[in-house]
Amino acid sequence: MTESNSTLRRSRSIWRQMPLSFRIGAVILALHLIIAITGPFWAPYGYSQMGAGPPLSGMSWLHPFGIDQLGRDVFSRVVHGGHIVIALSLAGTLLGLIAGAIIGLFSGYVGGWIDMAIQRVLEALISIPFLVLALIAISAAGLEASGDPVLVVLVVALVYAPRIARIARAAAIDIATRDFVTVARLRGESAWSVMMRELLPNASGVLLVEFALRAGYAPVLIGSLGFLGFGMKPPTPEWGLMISENRALLIVSPVTVLGPGLALASLVVGLNLFTEGLARVLGRTVRLGGQ
């Protein structure tokens, strides 16, 4: 019992030492995760269930975010959409992190003309705005493929991978000058082995912050695609798509847009606060190429 109390006190002490932005962001994200996991089990209605109430009847105790034009409960749709937005955002960002880290670490470690060629391609991709690049990728896949969750994940990864690769390359160039990398080369280890055993562990702090940063913007990108009609397809309760579906009702029933708008905004704010705090924590404890 004493050991348990001591562990609890240490945990509380560590929590209090964290930056305020980290704690606020962590609480917001925890709430979103809890709702995303449990929401489909306690939501009052199904996300596509019609007849929940009179269409456009406005806010009430039974329907906090009102009823849309098809008679669906907006609150239930927002709750059901939480796991969709979070899953797509994290999956796309994680895939982009993996691809970007491999490309960046390899480019920075190998150097020479290979590095120059890779960087020119990355610079060309980075010069294209986020949303434009995403729309180009969806158009290349074919409009009939738009709405496929796998395509949305791949598009998010494509948008973020070049930027993550630039960060990974900068980390690799710095770490490659360290003695332990030289020793690994002298042992005859392959480039892949050096990347995985030496470069990646020492660049993990930088890449973790980059992952959190990109994950903070992923819901906005996915929501923008849904708003423009190139993301998830109806009746999927993706928040950007819900805003698009109800934007014509802003004059008649603005509360139908309020629900998904607040959900999307709070998730983005929580992710950004968490990222800011995480960067401060890792900035104090992790040094590029250090232990």
Contacts in CASP RR format, 6 or more apart in sequence:
PFRMAT RR
TARGET T0000
AUTHOR 0000-0000-0000
METHOD contacts of the structure
MODEL  1
MTESNSTLRRSRSIWRQMPLSFRIGAVILALHLIIAITGPFWAPYGYSQM
GAGPPLSGMSWLHPFGIDQLGRDVFSRVVHGGHIVIALSLAGTLLGLIAG
AIIGLFSGYVGGWIDMAIQRVLEALISIPFLVLALIAISAAGLEASGDPV
LVVLVVALVYAPRIARIARAAAIDIATRDFVTVARLRGESAWSVMMRELL
PNASGVLLVEFALRAGYAPVLIGSLGFLGFGMKPPTPEWGLMISENRALL
IVSPVTVLGPGLALASLVVGLNLFTEGLARVLGRTVRLGGQ
15 23 0 8 1.000
18 26 0 8 1.000
18 277 0 8 1.000
18 281 0 8 1.000
19 276 0 8 1.000
19 277 0 8 1.000
19 280 0 8 1.000
19 281 0 8 1.000
21 273 0 8 1.000
21 274 0 8 1.000
21 276 0 8 1.000
21 277 0 8 1.000
21 280 0 8 1.000
22 273 0 8 1.000
22 274 0 8 1.000
22 276 0 8 1.000
22 277 0 8 1.000
22 278 0 8 1.000
22 280 0 8 1.000
22 281 0 8 1.000
24 270 0 8 1.000
24 273 0 8 1.000
25 269 0 8 1.000
25 270 0 8 1.000
25 271 0 8 1.000
25 273 0 8 1.000
25 274 0 8 1.000
26 274 0 8 1.000
28 266 0 8 1.000
28 267 0 8 1.000
28 269 0 8 1.000
28 270 0 8 1.000
28 273 0 8 1.000
28 274 0 8 1.000
29 267 0 8 1.000
29 270 0 8 1.000
29 271 0 8 1.000
29 274 0 8 1.000
32 82 0 8 1.000
32 86 0 8 1.000
32 266 0 8 1.000
32 267 0 8 1.000
32 270 0 8 1.000
33 86 0 8 1.000
35 79 0 8 1.000
35 82 0 8 1.000
36 81 0 8 1.000
36 82 0 8 1.000
36 83 0 8 1.000
36 86 0 8 1.000
36 87 0 8 1.000
37 83 0 8 1.000
39 79 0 8 1.000
39 80 0 8 1.000
39 83 0 8 1.000
40 79 0 8 1.000
40 80 0 8 1.000
40 83 0 8 1.000
43 75 0 8 1.000
43 76 0 8 1.000
43 79 0 8 1.000
43 80 0 8 1.000
44 52 0 8 1.000
44 62 0 8 1.000
44 73 0 8 1.000
44 75 0 8 1.000
44 76 0 8 1.000
45 52 0 8 1.000
45 72 0 8 1.000
45 73 0 8 1.000
45 76 0 8 1.000
46 73 0 8 1.000
46 76 0 8 1.000
46 77 0 8 1.000
46 80 0 8 1.000
47 72 0 8 1.000
47 76 0 8 1.000
47 77 0 8 1.000
47 80 0 8 1.000
47 81 0 8 1.000
47 235 0 8 1.000
47 236 0 8 1.000
47 237 0 8 1.000
48 72 0 8 1.000
48 235 0 8 1.000
49 72 0 8 1.000
49 73 0 8 1.000
49 76 0 8 1.000
50 70 0 8 1.000
50 71 0 8 1.000
50 72 0 8 1.000
51 71 0 8 1.000
51 72 0 8 1.000
52 63 0 8 1.000
52 67 0 8 1.000
52 71 0 8 1.000
52 72 0 8 1.000
52 73 0 8 1.000
52 76 0 8 1.000
53 63 0 8 1.000
53 67 0 8 1.000
53 71 0 8 1.000
53 73 0 8 1.000
54 67 0 8 1.000
54 71 0 8 1.000
55 67 0 8 1.000
55 68 0 8 1.000
55 69 0 8 1.000
55 70 0 8 1.000
55 71 0 8 1.000
56 67 0 8 1.000
56 68 0 8 1.000
56 69 0 8 1.000
56 249 0 8 1.000
56 252 0 8 1.000
56 253 0 8 1.000
56 256 0 8 1.000
57 63 0 8 1.000
57 66 0 8 1.000
57 67 0 8 1.000
58 66 0 8 1.000
58 67 0 8 1.000
58 253 0 8 1.000
58 255 0 8 1.000
58 256 0 8 1.000
59 65 0 8 1.000
59 66 0 8 1.000
59 255 0 8 1.000
60 66 0 8 1.000
63 73 0 8 1.000
63 74 0 8 1.000
63 75 0 8 1.000
64 75 0 8 1.000
65 73 0 8 1.000
65 74 0 8 1.000
65 75 0 8 1.000
65 78 0 8 1.000
65 255 0 8 1.000
65 256 0 8 1.000
65 258 0 8 1.000
65 259 0 8 1.000
66 73 0 8 1.000
66 74 0 8 1.000
66 75 0 8 1.000
66 253 0 8 1.000
66 255 0 8 1.000
66 256 0 8 1.000
67 73 0 8 1.000
67 74 0 8 1.000
67 256 0 8 1.000
68 74 0 8 1.000
68 77 0 8 1.000
68 245 0 8 1.000
68 246 0 8 1.000
68 249 0 8 1.000
68 253 0 8 1.000
68 256 0 8 1.000
69 246 0 8 1.000
69 249 0 8 1.000
72 235 0 8 1.000
74 242 0 8 1.000
74 246 0 8 1.000
74 255 0 8 1.000
74 256 0 8 1.000
74 259 0 8 1.000
74 260 0 8 1.000
75 259 0 8 1.000
77 237 0 8 1.000
77 242 0 8 1.000
77 260 0 8 1.000
78 237 0 8 1.000
78 239 0 8 1.000
78 242 0 8 1.000
78 259 0 8 1.000
78 260 0 8 1.000
78 263 0 8 1.000
80 237 0 8 1.000
81 236 0 8 1.000
81 237 0 8 1.000
81 238 0 8 1.000
81 239 0 8 1.000
82 237 0 8 1.000
82 239 0 8 1.000
82 263 0 8 1.000
84 232 0 8 1.000
84 236 0 8 1.000
84 237 0 8 1.000
84 238 0 8 1.000
85 219 0 8 1.000
85 222 0 8 1.000
85 223 0 8 1.000
85 238 0 8 1.000
85 239 0 8 1.000
85 263 0 8 1.000
85 264 0 8 1.000
85 267 0 8 1.000
86 219 0 8 1.000
86 267 0 8 1.000
88 149 0 8 1.000
88 152 0 8 1.000
88 153 0 8 1.000
88 156 0 8 1.000
88 218 0 8 1.000
88 222 0 8 1.000
88 238 0 8 1.000
89 156 0 8 1.000
89 215 0 8 1.000
89 216 0 8 1.000
89 218 0 8 1.000
89 219 0 8 1.000
89 222 0 8 1.000
90 215 0 8 1.000
90 218 0 8 1.000
91 153 0 8 1.000
91 156 0 8 1.000
92 152 0 8 1.000
92 153 0 8 1.000
92 154 0 8 1.000
92 156 0 8 1.000
92 157 0 8 1.000
92 160 0 8 1.000
92 218 0 8 1.000
93 156 0 8 1.000
93 157 0 8 1.000
93 160 0 8 1.000
93 211 0 8 1.000
93 214 0 8 1.000
93 215 0 8 1.000
93 218 0 8 1.000
94 211 0 8 1.000
95 153 0 8 1.000
95 154 0 8 1.000
95 156 0 8 1.000
95 157 0 8 1.000
96 156 0 8 1.000
96 157 0 8 1.000
96 158 0 8 1.000
96 160 0 8 1.000
96 161 0 8 1.000
96 164 0 8 1.000
96 214 0 8 1.000
97 160 0 8 1.000
97 164 0 8 1.000
97 207 0 8 1.000
97 210 0 8 1.000
97 211 0 8 1.000
97 214 0 8 1.000
99 157 0 8 1.000
99 161 0 8 1.000
99 164 0 8 1.000
99 165 0 8 1.000
100 160 0 8 1.000
100 161 0 8 1.000
100 162 0 8 1.000
100 164 0 8 1.000
100 165 0 8 1.000
100 168 0 8 1.000
101 164 0 8 1.000
101 165 0 8 1.000
101 168 0 8 1.000
101 200 0 8 1.000
101 203 0 8 1.000
101 207 0 8 1.000
102 195 0 8 1.000
103 118 0 8 1.000
103 122 0 8 1.000
103 161 0 8 1.000
103 165 0 8 1.000
103 168 0 8 1.000
104 118 0 8 1.000
104 164 0 8 1.000
104 165 0 8 1.000
104 166 0 8 1.000
104 168 0 8 1.000
104 169 0 8 1.000
104 172 0 8 1.000
105 168 0 8 1.000
105 169 0 8 1.000
105 171 0 8 1.000
105 172 0 8 1.000
105 195 0 8 1.000
105 199 0 8 1.000
105 200 0 8 1.000
105 203 0 8 1.000
106 118 0 8 1.000
106 172 0 8 1.000
106 191 0 8 1.000
106 195 0 8 1.000
107 114 0 8 1.000
107 115 0 8 1.000
107 118 0 8 1.000
107 119 0 8 1.000
107 165 0 8 1.000
107 169 0 8 1.000
107 172 0 8 1.000
108 115 0 8 1.000
108 169 0 8 1.000
108 172 0 8 1.000
108 173 0 8 1.000
108 176 0 8 1.000
109 172 0 8 1.000
109 176 0 8 1.000
109 191 0 8 1.000
109 194 0 8 1.000
109 195 0 8 1.000
109 199 0 8 1.000
110 191 0 8 1.000
115 169 0 8 1.000
118 165 0 8 1.000
119 169 0 8 1.000
122 162 0 8 1.000
122 165 0 8 1.000
122 166 0 8 1.000
125 133 0 8 1.000
125 162 0 8 1.000
126 162 0 8 1.000
126 163 0 8 1.000
126 166 0 8 1.000
128 136 0 8 1.000
130 159 0 8 1.000
130 217 0 8 1.000
130 221 0 8 1.000
131 221 0 8 1.000
131 224 0 8 1.000
131 225 0 8 1.000
133 158 0 8 1.000
133 159 0 8 1.000
134 155 0 8 1.000
134 156 0 8 1.000
134 158 0 8 1.000
134 159 0 8 1.000
134 221 0 8 1.000
134 224 0 8 1.000
134 225 0 8 1.000
134 230 0 8 1.000
135 225 0 8 1.000
135 228 0 8 1.000
135 230 0 8 1.000
137 154 0 8 1.000
137 155 0 8 1.000
137 158 0 8 1.000
137 159 0 8 1.000
138 145 0 8 1.000
138 146 0 8 1.000
138 151 0 8 1.000
138 155 0 8 1.000
138 225 0 8 1.000
138 230 0 8 1.000
138 231 0 8 1.000
141 151 0 8 1.000
143 230 0 8 1.000
145 151 0 8 1.000
146 229 0 8 1.000
146 230 0 8 1.000
146 231 0 8 1.000
146 233 0 8 1.000
147 230 0 8 1.000
147 231 0 8 1.000
147 232 0 8 1.000
147 233 0 8 1.000
149 232 0 8 1.000
152 222 0 8 1.000
152 225 0 8 1.000
152 231 0 8 1.000
152 232 0 8 1.000
155 225 0 8 1.000
156 218 0 8 1.000
156 221 0 8 1.000
156 222 0 8 1.000
159 221 0 8 1.000
160 214 0 8 1.000
160 218 0 8 1.000
163 214 0 8 1.000
164 207 0 8 1.000
164 210 0 8 1.000
164 211 0 8 1.000
164 214 0 8 1.000
167 206 0 8 1.000
167 207 0 8 1.000
167 210 0 8 1.000
168 203 0 8 1.000
168 206 0 8 1.000
168 207 0 8 1.000
171 199 0 8 1.000
171 202 0 8 1.000
171 203 0 8 1.000
171 206 0 8 1.000
171 207 0 8 1.000
171 288 0 8 1.000
171 289 0 8 1.000
172 195 0 8 1.000
172 199 0 8 1.000
172 203 0 8 1.000
174 288 0 8 1.000
174 289 0 8 1.000
175 181 0 8 1.000
175 198 0 8 1.000
175 199 0 8 1.000
175 202 0 8 1.000
175 203 0 8 1.000
175 288 0 8 1.000
175 289 0 8 1.000
176 199 0 8 1.000
178 198 0 8 1.000
178 202 0 8 1.000
178 289 0 8 1.000
178 290 0 8 1.000
180 198 0 8 1.000
181 194 0 8 1.000
181 198 0 8 1.000
181 199 0 8 1.000
184 193 0 8 1.000
184 194 0 8 1.000
184 197 0 8 1.000
184 198 0 8 1.000
185 194 0 8 1.000
189 197 0 8 1.000
202 288 0 8 1.000
202 289 0 8 1.000
202 290 0 8 1.000
203 288 0 8 1.000
203 289 0 8 1.000
204 286 0 8 1.000
205 282 0 8 1.000
205 286 0 8 1.000
206 286 0 8 1.000
206 288 0 8 1.000
208 278 0 8 1.000
208 282 0 8 1.000
209 275 0 8 1.000
209 278 0 8 1.000
209 279 0 8 1.000
209 282 0 8 1.000
212 271 0 8 1.000
212 274 0 8 1.000
212 275 0 8 1.000
212 278 0 8 1.000
212 279 0 8 1.000
213 275 0 8 1.000
213 279 0 8 1.000
215 271 0 8 1.000
215 275 0 8 1.000
216 268 0 8 1.000
216 271 0 8 1.000
216 272 0 8 1.000
216 275 0 8 1.000
217 268 0 8 1.000
219 239 0 8 1.000
219 264 0 8 1.000
219 267 0 8 1.000
219 268 0 8 1.000
219 271 0 8 1.000
220 264 0 8 1.000
220 268 0 8 1.000
222 231 0 8 1.000
222 238 0 8 1.000
222 240 0 8 1.000
223 231 0 8 1.000
223 238 0 8 1.000
223 239 0 8 1.000
223 240 0 8 1.000
223 241 0 8 1.000
223 243 0 8 1.000
223 264 0 8 1.000
224 240 0 8 1.000
225 231 0 8 1.000
226 232 0 8 1.000
226 238 0 8 1.000
226 240 0 8 1.000
226 241 0 8 1.000
226 244 0 8 1.000
227 240 0 8 1.000
227 241 0 8 1.000
227 243 0 8 1.000
227 244 0 8 1.000
227 247 0 8 1.000
228 244 0 8 1.000
229 241 0 8 1.000
229 244 0 8 1.000
231 238 0 8 1.000
231 241 0 8 1.000
232 238 0 8 1.000
232 241 0 8 1.000
233 241 0 8 1.000
234 241 0 8 1.000
234 245 0 8 1.000
239 260 0 8 1.000
239 261 0 8 1.000
239 263 0 8 1.000
239 264 0 8 1.000
240 260 0 8 1.000
240 261 0 8 1.000
240 264 0 8 1.000
242 257 0 8 1.000
242 260 0 8 1.000
243 257 0 8 1.000
243 260 0 8 1.000
243 261 0 8 1.000
243 264 0 8 1.000
246 253 0 8 1.000
246 256 0 8 1.000
246 257 0 8 1.000
246 260 0 8 1.000
247 257 0 8 1.000
249 256 0 8 1.000
249 257 0 8 1.000
250 257 0 8 1.000
END
